[in-house]
Amino acid sequence: MTRGQRPPLEPGRVLGQFVNASGTTFVLRASAGGHRIGVRLHHDEGPEIAIVCLPFDPSTRLIRWQGLLWSSNPAEWRQEVKHLAFAAIDALLGGFQERPGDEVQR
């Protein structure tokens, strides 16, 4: 199904959450238009610290960081959050597809 054929996510709906290695909770929430997924810190009304663009297609999916929080955290932390967010979205949208250049851990 192409991007144009897929219906948008329910706007504002909380889609899921994940926890990183240090125990911080992140919440995934559909954007107002339903075509992007916001990554929020701690709870569904927490600050939006990233936006996942093109969430339906793992091969083109990307993350856009928001705010100054990201500049104060190391690249390893940002990479961990990115991988956890993408894995949670893959599980949510059904079916895992490998992204070019990503290692698959089994």
LINCOR-V349737 format. One record per pair of residues at least 6 apart in sequence whose C-alpha atoms are under 6 Angstrom apart, sorted by the first residue. I is the first residue (numbers start at 1). J is the second residue. If there is no record, write none. Layout:
BEGIN
I,J  I,J
END
This chain:
BEGIN
8,34  8,35  9,34  10,34  11,30  11,31  11,32  11,33  11,34  12,30  12,31  12,32  13,29  13,30  14,29  15,28  15,29  16,27  16,28  17,26  17,27  17,28  18,25  18,26  19,25  25,42  26,40  26,41  26,42  27,39  27,40  27,43  27,44  28,38  28,39  29,37  29,38  30,37  31,37  36,52  36,53  37,51  37,52  38,50  38,51  39,48  39,49  39,50  39,51  40,46  40,47  40,48  40,49  41,47  49,66  50,64  50,65  50,66  51,63  51,64  52,62  52,63  53,61  53,62  54,61  55,61  58,99  59,99  90,96
END
